[in-house]
Amino acid sequence: MRCLAFAETLRWAGWACVFSMNREASGVVPALLRDDIELDVAESADVPDLKGARLAIVDNYRLDARFEAQVREQGADVIVFDDLANRTHDCAILLDPTPGRDEGKYQDLVPADCRLLLGPNYAIVGDSWLSHRHASRKRLNAGRPVERVIVSMGGTDPYDATRRVLAGLASSGTRAHVDVVIGAGTPHRAELAAMAGPSLAVHVDHPDVAVLAAEADLAIGAAGTSSFERALLGLPAILIPLADNQRAVAAAFSAAEAADVVPAMMLDDASAFGVRIAALAGDGDRRAAMGQRAARLTDGRGRLRLLAALPGRVTTRSGRTVMLRLAEAEDERWLLDLQRQESTRRFARHPAVPSAAEHAAWFVAVLDDCERLLMIVDTDRGSCGMVRLDRLSGRHASFEISIAIDSRHHGEGLARAALHLVRILAPGADLIATVNAENRASLALFAAAGFQPDGGDRYRSRAA
């Protein structure tokens, strides 16, 4: 599911994506069978033919550096999604969203030049969860009674944990509507479906679980990737780690008091589990505080941080190392200073210098807009500029691009380096710049970067 979420982000940026998987995968995740997803069904565990792909994302606990090295031999950059830190990797980027994860865990497991993206702010969360977070947090902060519970014990639930959770709920005496979320590959699907009634709905491969979760007052679930999705909504949760890769996540949520973690063995005692559920369900203040702490763990922008990291680094002729990163809340003041520079405003579409309040409102709106990507141009000597992509309407990926470099760094080739990195980030998208006819420096910059006249004051760099 996290690969599906990031694939949506890649496609938004103009990439074409193919899922390479075994035959059983589509049965576990029917969302892969959508008409707009291209599949490559592997008949063996051998490395697939990448057919010239530039990028390969490996998300499989059974694969390690040996597999990844063979992928790199085909010319693709490798990104690994992991949360176990228990095997070697051969990759350019490794992403692990486990709270509290530090680089030391991967010191001897990745190449020296591997870029590590660690911690819950790198959790890959889909747009739907982001779109519901404000309303959900506002509602849950009030500590309202538990009227709806969502239960999600994983895509297949091989341990039949869902039925045992429902037994605990029944024992708790909690009077609430229960939404059970399961996958089509759940072995006990028929038995669960038979339990459905006026106060219990069983959803098989629900197309938008975020909608259900945003209506819930309490969640009970496995401590996997969905933990970060629920946290984004500020949803108080009882987490039950069912697999090794979930234990570190559960421990981190427990340490932050962002969830109530229950050992899997308690599921065998419906009465004891019911007491635990009732205690949390009956304490509105505790649930509200728990949800607020969970919401602070992640901002849900992990997929955009990874997208900004994709191009890597480039070195200018002057020897400066340039890279892109996603703009963060702490960049607001620095960006205001950049926007107030005379060189930035001279040829701007809106030349008036923004006030601090105007800039703050603009900044929050940009960070909250899924159709805009605001990035900082960083160098080996610190931040030196910004570049923004605003998605334009239409089926084909196209963006209006805006760029500004700190006047103290003009003439160092940083803007051209940033445009080069943006083209790597969005290889299948058209980039459109609006340039004032009197802005000779920008005209020369975009011409050198391959932009062609596109009518009036517009210049276009077409998809590769």
Wavefront OBJ file of the C-alpha trace (Angstrom):
o trace
v 0.000 0.000 0.000
v 2.868 2.416 0.674
v 4.235 1.624 -2.792
v 0.828 2.427 -4.268
v 0.779 5.724 -2.384
v 4.237 6.704 -3.607
v 3.452 5.553 -7.146
v 0.597 8.072 -7.151
v 3.094 10.791 -6.224
v 5.511 9.684 -8.942
v 2.758 9.694 -11.532
v 1.720 13.160 -10.352
v 5.280 14.244 -11.167
v 5.127 12.665 -14.609
v 6.690 9.256 -14.046
v 5.366 6.073 -15.629
v 5.180 3.302 -13.017
v 5.139 -0.488 -13.289
v 4.555 -2.905 -10.400
v 6.675 -6.054 -10.508
v 5.189 -8.739 -8.254
v 4.251 -12.395 -7.937
v 0.833 -13.746 -8.924
v -0.470 -13.816 -5.368
v 0.017 -10.086 -4.845
v -3.056 -8.988 -6.780
v -5.204 -11.277 -4.636
v -3.862 -9.659 -1.477
v -4.045 -6.098 -2.836
v -6.821 -5.869 -5.466
v -6.083 -2.145 -5.821
v -3.219 -3.269 -8.054
v -5.783 -4.389 -10.633
v -6.941 -0.858 -11.429
v -7.006 -0.106 -15.139
v -4.420 2.660 -14.789
v -1.767 0.453 -13.146
v 0.680 -1.498 -15.285
v 1.706 -4.872 -13.879
v 4.695 -7.117 -14.519
v 3.899 -10.510 -13.003
v 7.092 -12.357 -12.078
v 7.134 -16.120 -12.484
v 10.207 -16.565 -10.282
v 12.273 -14.804 -7.635
v 14.814 -13.751 -10.269
v 15.525 -10.061 -10.841
v 12.982 -8.762 -13.367
v 13.930 -7.124 -16.648
v 13.607 -3.415 -15.838
v 13.300 -2.489 -19.533
v 15.355 0.675 -19.111
v 13.647 1.962 -15.957
v 15.537 4.795 -14.277
v 14.318 4.023 -10.775
v 13.540 0.825 -8.860
v 11.809 0.808 -5.476
v 12.374 -2.405 -3.522
v 9.918 -3.118 -0.704
v 10.309 -6.736 0.339
v 11.661 -8.097 3.615
v 13.085 -11.166 1.847
v 15.321 -9.172 -0.511
v 18.697 -7.673 0.303
v 21.877 -6.269 -1.225
v 22.368 -9.216 -3.582
v 19.056 -8.603 -5.334
v 19.505 -4.825 -5.278
v 22.995 -5.033 -6.782
v 21.583 -6.933 -9.752
v 18.924 -4.260 -10.153
v 21.575 -1.511 -10.138
v 23.512 -3.395 -12.813
v 20.584 -2.651 -15.147
v 21.217 1.073 -14.707
v 18.439 1.934 -12.253
v 18.829 3.902 -9.041
v 17.541 1.804 -6.140
v 15.369 3.030 -3.299
v 14.631 0.643 -0.429
v 11.639 0.828 1.914
v 12.528 -0.907 5.169
v 11.706 -0.890 8.873
v 13.666 -3.869 10.159
v 17.321 -2.752 9.848
v 18.370 -6.385 9.841
v 20.102 -6.991 6.478
v 22.482 -5.363 4.026
v 21.332 -3.150 1.143
v 22.839 -1.785 -2.054
v 20.833 1.362 -2.683
v 21.023 5.107 -3.252
v 18.255 5.948 -0.759
v 16.842 3.963 2.169
v 13.603 5.081 3.826
v 12.625 3.821 7.273
v 9.762 5.662 9.046
v 10.194 3.961 12.423
v 10.037 6.622 15.176
v 13.379 7.090 16.874
v 15.326 5.245 14.199
v 18.898 6.546 14.033
v 21.572 6.207 11.382
v 23.636 3.927 13.592
v 21.204 1.079 12.931
v 22.219 1.117 9.261
v 25.903 1.995 9.681
v 27.178 -1.339 8.373
v 24.126 -2.230 6.269
v 24.190 0.355 3.455
v 26.844 1.888 1.158
v 28.707 4.913 2.481
v 27.008 7.194 -0.067
v 23.475 5.935 0.676
v 21.106 8.686 1.751
v 19.109 7.663 4.839
v 15.595 9.088 5.250
v 14.624 8.068 8.776
v 11.749 8.750 11.148
v 7.960 9.111 10.988
v 8.034 12.282 8.893
v 9.154 9.995 6.069
v 6.108 7.725 6.421
v 4.475 7.291 3.010
v 0.845 8.383 3.404
v -1.679 8.867 0.604
v -3.453 12.100 -0.292
v -6.821 10.940 1.028
v -5.491 10.728 4.587
v -4.042 14.208 4.274
v -7.314 15.643 3.018
v -9.173 14.448 6.152
v -6.613 15.350 8.812
v -7.786 18.844 9.771
v -11.452 17.959 10.251
v -10.597 14.719 12.046
v -8.182 16.345 14.499
v -10.614 19.155 15.301
v -13.394 16.682 16.052
v -11.244 14.328 18.132
v -9.600 17.067 20.191
v -12.933 17.550 21.937
v -12.646 14.102 23.574
v -16.117 13.157 22.398
v -17.679 9.790 23.383
v -16.722 6.710 21.406
v -19.490 6.243 18.884
v -17.514 4.602 16.070
v -14.588 2.168 16.204
v -12.490 1.071 13.228
v -10.745 -2.310 13.360
v -7.950 -3.101 10.887
v -5.593 -5.995 11.547
v -3.759 -6.027 8.225
v -4.477 -6.928 4.630
v -4.718 -10.697 5.161
v -4.871 -11.165 8.957
v -3.442 -14.722 8.900
v -3.681 -14.961 12.713
v -7.455 -14.379 12.796
v -6.816 -11.399 15.052
v -9.904 -9.552 13.825
v -12.387 -12.021 15.303
v -10.558 -11.978 18.633
v -10.573 -8.163 18.653
v -14.337 -8.238 18.090
v -14.691 -10.627 21.019
v -12.807 -8.162 23.199
v -15.000 -5.308 22.012
v -18.117 -7.300 22.873
v -16.709 -8.020 26.317
v -15.855 -4.336 26.890
v -19.468 -3.245 26.796
v -18.560 -0.374 24.469
v -21.706 0.721 22.647
v -20.383 1.878 19.308
v -20.702 1.178 15.611
v -17.750 -0.950 14.463
v -16.209 -0.782 10.982
v -14.073 -3.826 10.223
v -11.603 -3.438 7.363
v -10.216 -6.609 5.773
v -8.674 -7.654 2.477
v -10.078 -10.109 -0.031
v -7.301 -12.535 0.897
v -8.313 -12.737 4.562
v -8.688 -16.480 5.356
v -11.610 -15.920 7.742
v -13.436 -13.507 5.474
v -16.664 -15.583 5.328
v -16.882 -15.934 9.112
v -16.359 -12.203 9.578
v -18.950 -11.340 6.944
v -21.463 -13.511 8.800
v -20.979 -11.361 11.911
v -22.120 -8.169 10.162
v -25.219 -6.460 11.500
v -26.726 -3.055 12.302
v -23.796 -2.047 14.517
v -21.010 -3.936 12.722
v -19.999 -3.388 9.094
v -17.403 -5.543 7.339
v -15.603 -3.753 4.511
v -13.659 -5.917 2.062
v -10.964 -3.961 0.185
v -12.643 -0.646 0.903
v -11.494 1.834 -1.787
v -10.859 4.674 0.668
v -10.182 3.550 4.239
v -9.311 7.137 5.175
v -13.015 8.017 4.916
v -13.910 5.362 7.499
v -11.012 6.252 9.781
v -11.879 9.954 9.672
v -15.317 9.150 11.102
v -13.971 6.952 13.919
v -13.397 7.906 17.548
v -11.112 4.964 18.323
v -9.005 2.577 16.249
v -7.842 -0.936 17.032
v -5.231 -2.212 14.635
v -1.958 -3.879 13.831
v 1.124 -1.725 14.334
v 2.182 -1.518 10.688
v 2.176 1.283 8.127
v -1.434 2.104 8.967
v -0.237 3.339 12.375
v 1.105 6.475 10.688
v -2.091 6.978 8.698
v -4.191 6.875 11.883
v -1.691 9.131 13.657
v -2.019 11.728 10.908
v -5.749 11.949 11.691
v -5.072 12.310 15.407
v -7.005 9.087 15.929
v -6.427 7.441 19.347
v -5.548 3.799 18.871
v -4.955 0.463 20.508
v -2.011 -1.084 18.645
v -1.360 -4.815 18.565
v 2.014 -5.802 17.064
v 1.544 -9.023 15.123
v 4.868 -9.262 13.253
v 8.533 -8.493 13.916
v 8.538 -5.400 11.733
v 5.714 -3.916 13.850
v 7.356 -4.196 17.254
v 9.639 -1.163 16.920
v 6.772 1.006 15.662
v 4.540 -0.109 18.534
v 7.280 0.534 21.099
v 7.860 4.030 19.735
v 4.154 4.912 19.815
v 3.946 3.587 23.357
v 6.989 5.593 24.482
v 5.425 8.747 23.049
v 2.094 7.901 24.733
v 0.613 8.163 21.246
v -1.186 4.812 21.434
v -2.112 2.067 23.893
v -0.038 -0.982 22.935
v -1.462 -4.386 23.770
v 0.539 -7.628 23.400
v -0.857 -10.070 20.875
v -1.273 -12.744 23.565
v -3.957 -10.623 25.260
v -6.237 -11.329 22.292
v -6.639 -14.834 23.698
v -8.344 -13.400 26.787
v -11.445 -11.512 25.617
v -12.297 -10.424 29.144
v -8.881 -8.889 29.899
v -8.760 -7.262 26.470
v -12.267 -5.931 27.012
v -11.196 -4.252 30.248
v -8.334 -2.543 28.366
v -10.684 -1.314 25.636
v -13.255 -0.061 28.124
v -10.615 1.871 30.079
v -9.544 3.847 27.008
v -13.012 4.203 25.519
v -14.299 5.654 28.785
v -11.556 8.253 29.217
v -12.186 11.113 26.786
v -9.373 13.295 28.099
v -6.817 10.518 27.693
v -7.991 9.758 24.148
v -7.837 13.418 23.159
v -4.302 13.761 24.534
v -3.262 10.484 22.909
v -4.568 11.617 19.522
v -2.766 14.963 19.810
v 0.527 13.236 20.603
v 0.021 10.835 17.686
v -0.647 13.740 15.318
v 2.687 15.291 16.314
v 4.586 12.185 15.201
v 4.112 12.746 11.468
v 2.877 15.456 9.134
v 2.060 13.029 6.303
v 4.441 14.667 3.783
v 6.911 11.787 3.628
v 6.186 10.971 -0.007
v 7.014 14.572 -0.986
v 10.262 14.512 1.012
v 11.242 11.367 -0.848
v 10.249 12.895 -4.201
v 12.447 15.931 -3.520
v 15.345 13.627 -2.605
v 15.144 11.559 -5.814
v 17.429 13.703 -7.998
v 20.336 13.415 -5.584
v 23.153 15.951 -5.864
v 24.834 17.824 -8.692
v 28.122 19.730 -8.665
v 28.414 23.104 -10.384
v 31.422 24.241 -12.410
v 32.489 26.292 -9.410
v 32.536 23.148 -7.275
v 29.361 23.813 -5.281
v 27.245 20.762 -4.378
v 23.537 21.423 -4.956
v 20.498 19.388 -3.895
v 16.770 19.853 -3.336
v 14.722 19.236 -0.210
v 11.121 19.782 0.744
v 10.386 23.125 2.393
v 9.716 22.761 6.120
v 7.897 24.932 8.647
v 11.196 26.290 9.949
v 12.010 27.695 6.479
v 9.217 30.284 6.678
v 11.329 33.189 7.949
v 14.222 32.464 5.610
v 11.857 32.348 2.628
v 10.307 35.662 3.673
v 13.754 37.259 3.635
v 14.332 35.787 0.168
v 10.985 37.075 -1.083
v 11.768 40.555 0.192
v 15.032 40.857 -1.724
v 14.938 43.479 -4.459
v 16.247 41.018 -7.053
v 13.370 38.631 -6.255
v 10.613 41.250 -6.438
v 11.848 43.249 -9.456
v 10.361 40.943 -12.081
v 7.854 39.065 -9.910
v 4.259 38.665 -11.057
v 3.228 40.450 -7.852
v 6.079 42.916 -7.218
v 4.738 44.298 -3.914
v 6.792 43.187 -0.914
v 4.689 40.799 1.213
v 4.047 41.523 4.878
v 4.940 38.887 7.455
v 1.244 38.021 7.866
v 0.694 37.743 4.102
v 3.749 35.549 3.724
v 2.720 33.319 6.644
v -0.749 32.766 5.140
v 0.769 32.015 1.732
v 3.325 29.636 3.225
v 0.755 27.598 5.163
v -1.476 27.376 2.078
v 1.383 26.135 -0.106
v 2.479 23.455 2.372
v -1.133 22.295 2.657
v -1.761 22.118 -1.102
v -1.283 18.664 -2.632
v -0.972 20.237 -6.085
v 2.077 22.348 -5.213
v 5.625 21.350 -4.370
v 7.790 23.937 -2.613
v 11.448 22.982 -2.320
v 14.570 24.588 -0.917
v 17.735 24.712 -3.006
v 20.478 23.611 -0.625
v 24.223 23.661 -1.101
v 27.196 22.425 0.860
v 27.204 25.895 2.474
v 23.529 26.072 3.395
v 20.240 27.134 1.796
v 20.555 29.425 -1.208
v 17.164 29.533 -2.942
v 13.772 28.035 -3.590
v 11.991 26.353 -6.478
v 8.239 25.759 -6.662
v 6.177 23.525 -8.919
v 2.472 24.296 -9.320
v 0.572 21.495 -11.037
v -1.528 22.688 -13.983
v -4.878 21.165 -14.898
v -5.059 18.461 -17.562
v -4.376 14.750 -17.884
v -0.748 15.198 -18.883
v 1.585 16.184 -16.049
v 2.650 19.796 -16.430
v 3.844 22.380 -13.915
v 4.432 26.081 -13.737
v 7.918 26.479 -12.337
v 9.125 29.384 -10.208
v 12.669 29.852 -8.945
v 14.488 32.404 -6.811
v 18.125 32.405 -5.695
v 19.524 34.482 -2.855
v 21.171 37.519 -4.439
v 24.367 36.798 -2.508
v 24.774 33.639 -4.606
v 23.952 34.969 -8.059
v 26.404 34.001 -10.761
v 27.389 30.695 -9.113
v 25.348 28.454 -11.415
v 22.967 27.396 -8.647
v 19.733 28.179 -10.496
v 20.785 26.132 -13.512
v 21.778 23.255 -11.215
v 18.371 23.450 -9.520
v 16.559 23.339 -12.881
v 18.611 20.283 -13.814
v 17.553 18.549 -10.592
v 13.885 19.451 -11.175
v 14.039 17.865 -14.632
v 15.332 14.641 -13.035
v 12.563 14.821 -10.406
v 9.827 15.210 -13.030
v 11.140 13.548 -16.211
v 7.724 12.991 -17.797
v 6.239 16.420 -17.087
v 6.208 19.644 -19.062
v 7.746 22.559 -17.155
v 6.435 26.019 -17.973
v 8.095 29.266 -16.909
v 6.600 32.745 -17.154
v 9.457 35.198 -17.681
v 9.293 38.987 -17.888
v 10.732 40.162 -21.230
v 13.066 42.534 -19.387
v 14.461 39.829 -17.128
v 17.520 39.013 -19.234
v 19.169 36.849 -16.600
v 16.123 34.560 -16.321
v 15.676 34.432 -20.102
v 19.270 33.275 -20.442
v 18.865 30.802 -17.575
v 15.798 29.058 -19.005
v 17.215 29.064 -22.527
v 20.397 27.388 -21.274
v 18.200 24.808 -19.481
v 16.457 23.897 -22.743
v 13.221 25.870 -22.370
v 11.666 26.951 -25.676
v 9.316 29.915 -26.420
v 5.702 28.888 -25.919
v 3.828 32.057 -26.753
v 3.910 35.446 -25.052
v 6.094 35.415 -21.964
v 5.868 31.618 -21.511
v 8.730 29.164 -22.016
v 8.357 25.388 -21.970
v 10.630 22.440 -21.278
v 8.871 19.388 -22.688
v 8.821 15.966 -21.081
v 11.769 13.737 -21.853
l 1 2 3 4 5 6 7 8 9 10 11 12 13 14 15 16 17 18 19 20 21 22 23 24 25 26 27 28 29 30 31 32 33 34 35 36 37 38 39 40 41 42 43 44 45 46 47 48 49 50 51 52 53 54 55 56 57 58 59 60 61 62 63 64 65 66 67 68 69 70 71 72 73 74 75 76 77 78 79 80 81 82 83 84 85 86 87 88 89 90 91 92 93 94 95 96 97 98 99 100 101 102 103 104 105 106 107 108 109 110 111 112 113 114 115 116 117 118 119 120 121 122 123 124 125 126 127 128 129 130 131 132 133 134 135 136 137 138 139 140 141 142 143 144 145 146 147 148 149 150 151 152 153 154 155 156 157 158 159 160 161 162 163 164 165 166 167 168 169 170 171 172 173 174 175 176 177 178 179 180 181 182 183 184 185 186 187 188 189 190 191 192 193 194 195 196 197 198 199 200 201 202 203 204 205 206 207 208 209 210 211 212 213 214 215 216 217 218 219 220 221 222 223 224 225 226 227 228 229 230 231 232 233 234 235 236 237 238 239 240 241 242 243 244 245 246 247 248 249 250 251 252 253 254 255 256 257 258 259 260 261 262 263 264 265 266 267 268 269 270 271 272 273 274 275 276 277 278 279 280 281 282 283 284 285 286 287 288 289 290 291 292 293 294 295 296 297 298 299 300 301 302 303 304 305 306 307 308 309 310 311 312 313 314 315 316 317 318 319 320 321 322 323 324 325 326 327 328 329 330 331 332 333 334 335 336 337 338 339 340 341 342 343 344 345 346 347 348 349 350 351 352 353 354 355 356 357 358 359 360 361 362 363 364 365 366 367 368 369 370 371 372 373 374 375 376 377 378 379 380 381 382 383 384 385 386 387 388 389 390 391 392 393 394 395 396 397 398 399 400 401 402 403 404 405 406 407 408 409 410 411 412 413 414 415 416 417 418 419 420 421 422 423 424 425 426 427 428 429 430 431 432 433 434 435 436 437 438 439 440 441 442 443 444 445 446 447 448 449 450 451 452 453 454 455 456 457 458 459 460 461 462 463 464
